[in-house]
Amino acid sequence: MLGSESVSIIIKKNKAAKAKKNQQGVKEDRHNLYAASVQCPEADVEFFKKTFKSHTGRPLRSIREDFCGTAALCAEWVKDHEHNHALGVDIDRPTLTWGRENIFPYLTEDEQSRIELKCEDVRKVIDPKVELLCAQNFSYWIFTEREEMLRYFQTARQSITDDGLFVMDLMGGTESTEVDVQTRKITDGVRPDGSKIPAFSYLWDQNSYNPITGKMSCYIHFKMRGGKKMNRAFEYHWRVWTLPEINELLLEAGFKGVDVYTEGWDDETDETDGVFRMRKDFDHEGSWIAYVVAKP
Ligand SMILES: C[S@@+](CC[C@H](N)C(=O)[O-])C[C@H]1O[C@@H](n2cnc3c(N)ncnc32)[C@H](O)[C@@H]1O
């Protein structure tokens, strides 16, 4: 009979084989395409610095990135200041290794020495304590039961300093649970070495939503110039959580207060203005992204 470790290795191998099959001859690495179309670590870094300074009056120096994947945000953080430190936590070793092999070589030795990566379940790590812990790109929605989410928030509470912050993003809006595929053309993507990625399309596939359980399955596909497609390059099976539910769970986990920040609207460009401000109410239209900031 197979032990649980052997079963988990087989599952991981099957997953890797499935991801490879889905690439259908696309040569570009899926992590490079993901970084170019989904991530903006520079914006997160600016938000973290500004928010921490306004809460504590001092500069932020240590962060922990939960569900860090390739640790792109950790890399951005240590580049931003010579005294900055980052801890990245992710349960998937191959993804952490990809970051180590493909992103870290473009950091200086000193920058690399200020990043620590842990291959672990985020609910099992409480040390070293950091000034700001973050969970970006809705990754914590993997916890679909109230008890699981509460346990994660309790761990987060124990993992930050007395005046630290726990920051996560949350998406919502009238379109956020619609079954739909949105396509965006990406023309400005670059690889970690600075070389340009040829234009491609990013497809965000909100594939199914069950209004009874709140469970949602989403996929990311990429379509390259010439028509080659990388199907289901990434997949997510989440529960959709709302701001009041998250707020209540954070207070239950021991946080004393929760602030919500969203962007404003620019009437001239007819787009969001890119500036996140603390709000008590905002228009629930289309789809929006908020930063949730929990304070001990
Ligand atoms: C959507 S990716 C997030 C990547 C990155 N945070 C970002 O902003 O784009 C989700 C990551 O969560 C990791 N993950 C899932 N469950 C986890 C857990 N319980 N503990 C640690 N990492 C986990 C996966 O391995 C995956 O790399």
The ligand as an SDF file (V2000), in Angstrom:
LIG
                    3D

 27 29  0  0  0  0  0  0  0  0999 V2000
   -2.3530   32.0470   -6.8760 C   0  0  0  0  0  0  0  0  0  0  0  0
   -0.7840   31.4550   -6.3530 S   0  0  0  0  0  0  0  0  0  0  0  0
   -0.2770   32.9440   -5.6220 C   0  0  0  0  0  0  0  0  0  0  0  0
    0.9890   33.5050   -6.1500 C   0  0  0  0  0  0  0  0  0  0  0  0
    1.3590   34.8630   -5.6110 C   0  0  0  0  0  0  0  0  0  0  0  0
    1.0310   35.0360   -4.1980 N   0  0  0  0  0  0  0  0  0  0  0  0
    0.7100   35.9860   -6.3700 C   0  0  0  0  0  0  0  0  0  0  0  0
    0.4030   37.0000   -5.7870 O   0  0  0  0  0  0  0  0  0  0  0  0
    0.5070   35.9050   -7.5580 O   0  0  0  0  0  0  0  0  0  0  0  0
   -1.2520   30.4560   -4.9860 C   0  0  0  0  0  0  0  0  0  0  0  0
   -0.0860   29.7580   -4.2620 C   0  0  0  0  0  0  0  0  0  0  0  0
   -0.5650   29.2870   -3.0030 O   0  0  0  0  0  0  0  0  0  0  0  0
    0.1600   28.1000   -2.6650 C   0  0  0  0  0  0  0  0  0  0  0  0
   -0.5850   27.4140   -1.5960 N   0  0  0  0  0  0  0  0  0  0  0  0
   -1.7960   26.8350   -1.6670 C   0  0  0  0  0  0  0  0  0  0  0  0
   -2.1750   26.3850   -0.4410 N   0  0  0  0  0  0  0  0  0  0  0  0
   -1.1780   26.6920    0.4170 C   0  0  0  0  0  0  0  0  0  0  0  0
   -0.9870   26.5290    1.8320 C   0  0  0  0  0  0  0  0  0  0  0  0
   -1.9000   25.9500    2.5930 N   0  0  0  0  0  0  0  0  0  0  0  0
    0.1530   26.9950    2.3850 N   0  0  0  0  0  0  0  0  0  0  0  0
    1.1010   27.5750    1.6190 C   0  0  0  0  0  0  0  0  0  0  0  0
    0.9660   27.7890    0.2830 N   0  0  0  0  0  0  0  0  0  0  0  0
   -0.1590   27.3550   -0.3100 C   0  0  0  0  0  0  0  0  0  0  0  0
    0.2630   27.3760   -3.9960 C   0  0  0  0  0  0  0  0  0  0  0  0
    1.3220   26.4470   -3.9870 O   0  0  0  0  0  0  0  0  0  0  0  0
    0.4780   28.5470   -4.9730 C   0  0  0  0  0  0  0  0  0  0  0  0
    1.8460   28.7510   -5.2440 O   0  0  0  0  0  0  0  0  0  0  0  0
  1  2  1  0
  2  3  1  0
  2 10  1  0
  3  4  1  0
  4  5  1  0
  5  6  1  0
  5  7  1  0
  7  8  2  0
  7  9  1  0
 10 11  1  0
 11 12  1  0
 11 26  1  0
 12 13  1  0
 13 14  1  0
 13 24  1  0
 14 15  1  0
 14 23  1  0
 15 16  2  0
 16 17  1  0
 17 18  1  0
 17 23  2  0
 18 19  1  0
 18 20  2  0
 20 21  1  0
 21 22  2  0
 22 23  1  0
 24 25  1  0
 24 26  1  0
 26 27  1  0
M  CHG  2   2   1   9  -1
M  END
$$$$
